[in-house]
Amino acid sequence: MSDRSGGDAASAAPGVIARAAARLVQIRLAASFLTILPLAPVAPADPGEVAGSFGWFPLVGFAIGGALCLADWSFGHFCAPAPRAVLTIALLATITGALHLDGVADTADALGAGRDRARAREILRDSRIGSFGAIALVLVIGLKIAALAGSVGAPRYAALYMAPGLGRWAMVAIAQGLEYLRAEGAGATLLARDLRRNLRVATATAIVALIPLAALHALRAGVVAALVTVALRALYRRWLGGVTGDLIGAAGELVETAVLLAIAG
């Protein structure tokens, strides 16, 4: 009996190791998508690993939030609250390569096309920033800085930790059940399959990450993130009938901003 049990455990071990290795690859891919850090695996990833990495976006987001808390605490030793907030938000933009801020600008410019879906999609493919996009960037960055500048102590750190994680959760949730409007690009590979599995992983990660902050408005942050996400899903569905990478990135930025305003503002 013991020999058989030992054999079963030994035969199961390679499968457990393989699954753990696959998850590590997915997490590294998620980090490489969301940050400028050189964390992508050396070997080319298969489409399944790329698609599976989407579910780990919140984990990377909360890690970014933890790094921001440490940096913001360090800035507090030599900066007044306002410039400290500017430095922290600038660091956030730097770590993420301002990728999703670009999505905010493109989405705002596309909204300027109104109900003309063809024109809006054309604008989303254009890398240039127009007047609506520039205004949107100023508003989003300004609101983040304003929220932090007026906040001190535990709520400030809680907001910095929660906002990037919930913003990345929103990116996963916003895509669930909506058509991806481009046949090519990184977004097409990310959303190729396993969307429900990714949303389950993302939601479980967010819940676990928020539990320690139950006394620091974690529930409020979660509700704000969910409400903004639902509103954006409805907008994207009605406006364009689906999503693109820019729209997903913009949703992450808007949820991040809303959480900062709700908790730190």
N, C-alpha and C positions, 0 to 999 in steps of 0.2 A: 504493500500500500504506500509506504513512504517513498519507495523507489519510483513508483508511478507519479506521485505528487512532485517529486524532485524533477522528473523528466518533463512534466507539464510546465513547471516553472522555467526550466532551462529552455524549452522550446518557445515559450512566450517572451522570454527576455529580448531576443533580437527584434521582435515586433514592437515592443515597448521602446526600445532604443531608437528604432527607425522612426517611430511617431514623434518622439522627443526631438530627434534631429530635424525632422520636417518642420516642426513648430518653430524651432530655433531659426531655420532658414526663413520661414515666413515672417518672423519678428524682425530679422535683419533686413529683409526686403521692405517691410513697413517703415522701418527707421530710415532706410535709404530714400524712400519716396517722400517722406515728410520732413527730412532734415538735410543739411548740407554735409553731414558726417559721412565719411567713407566706410559704411557698414555693410554694403551689399556683398553677398557671397561672390567669391572669385569665379566659381563655375556658373555657367548660365542656368538660370532657374527654369523649370518647366512651367507651363501655363497654370497647372493646378496649384503650384506653390505661390505663384504670383496672385492668383485669385484668392487663395486662402490668406494671404497677407493682409487683405482688406479688413478682416475681422480684428486684427491686432492694432489697428490705428489708434484706438483709445489708450491702449497700453503705452504706446510711444508718446501720446499726448500728455498723459499723466507724468511720464518721465520728464518731458519737457517742462511741465509745471513744477516738478520738484527742483529741477535745475534753476528755474527762474526764481523760486523762493530763496535758494542759496545765494544767487547773484544779487537779488534785491536786498537781502540782509547785509551783504558785503557793501553794496552801494550806500546803505544807510549810515555807514561809519564815516563817510566824508561828503555826503550830499544832503541838501535840503529835500523835503518831500517832492517838490515839483520836478527838479532835474533828475532826481532818483527815479521817478516814474518814467520820464523820457528815456533814460538809459535802459530801464528794464524792458520797455516796449520795443526799443530799438534792438535789444538783444534777442527778443522773441522773433522779430522780423528777420534778423540775421541768421539765427539758428535754422529757421524754416526756409531760408532763401527767398522770402517774400512771395513764395509761389502762389499762395492762396489770396494774398492781397491783389495780385494780378487778376485772379478770378473775380474779385469784387469789382475791379475797374471794368473788366470786360462785360460782366453781368449788368452793371449800371448803364454802360453804353448801349448794350442790347435792349435794355428796357426803354431807351429813348426811341426805339423803333415802334413802340406801341404794339398793336395787334398783328403787325406784319411779320409772320413767323419766318418767312424766307429771309427777309432783311435782318431779323434778329439773329438767325443762325449764321448768316454771313458775317455779322459784326463779331460774334463769338469766336469766329475763326481768325479774325484780324488781331494781330498782336499790338497794334497801336492803341494808345489811350486817348480817348476823346474828352470833351468837357464834362460830361456826366460821370465818366470814370474818375477823372481827377477830383471832382467834388466828393465822390463816394469815398475815395482813399483818404482825403483830408478828414471827412466826418468819422470814419471808422477809427483811424489812428488817433484823432483828437479825443474821441469818446473813451477810448482805452486809457489814454494818458490822464484824462480828467477823472475817471473813476479811481485810478490808483493814487493820484495826487492828493485826494481828499481822504485817504484811508490809512489807518495805522494798525499795528498789532495783528492779532490773530485773524480778524476778517480779511485783512490785506493778503496774508499768506494763503489763507484758505481759497480766496478768489483766484490768486495766481496759480495755485495748484489745480483747481477744478476746471477753470475756463479752457485751457488747451485740451484737456482730456475729454470734456463734454463736447467741445467743438469737433473733435475727431470722431466721437461717437455719432454726432449729427451727420457727418459725412457718410457714414455707413448707413444710418437710418434713412437718410434722404433718398438714397438710391433704391431702397427696397420697393419693389413693385412698379418702378418707373422704367420706361424704355430708355436705353442709352442711345443718344441721337447720332453718334458717330460710329462708323464701322471700323475705324483704325485708331491707333494711339494707345497710351498706357491705360486710360480709363476703360477701353474696350476689353483689355486683358483682365483688368481688375474685376470687372463686372461680368465676366464671361459665365460664371456659374457660382453655386454655393452661396447665394445672397442670404438666404434664410439662416444658414449655418453661420455666416459671418456676422449677421445681426445678433444672433444668440451669443456668440463669443464676445462681441463688442459690448452688449448690454450687461453680460455677466461681469466682464472686466470693470465696467463703469460702476456697477453696484458695489463690488468688492473694494474698489478704490475710494468710494464715497463713504463707506460705513464708518471708518475712523473719524470722519468729520461730521457725524450726525448732529453734534451739538453746535456746529458752526455753519448752519444754514445749508447743509448738503441737500436736504429735501427741496428747499426753495430753488437751489441751483438746478437740480434735476428737473423740476417742474418747468422752470423757465426754458431750459434747453429743449424739453419735449414740446412745449407750446410753440416755440419759434420754429422748430423742425417741422411740425405738422402744418404750420402756416406756410412755410416755404414749399413744402411738398404740394400743397394745394395750388399755390401760385405757379409752380413749374408745370404742373399737370395742365392747368387751364391755359397758361400762356404759350408753352411750346409743346406740350404733350410728352415731355420726358426731360432728361437731364444730360448735361455734358460735364466734362471735368471742371470747367470753369464754374458752372453752376454749383457743383458739389463743393468745390473749394470756397466759393462765396458763402455757402451755407455754413461751413465750418467757421469762417471768420465772423459771420453775423451772430452765431450762437456764442462764440467765444466772447464777443463784445457784450452781448446781452447778459451773460453770466457775470462778467466783471462789473457791469453797471448794477446788477441786482444784489451782489454780495459786497463789493468794495465801494460802490458809488454812494 
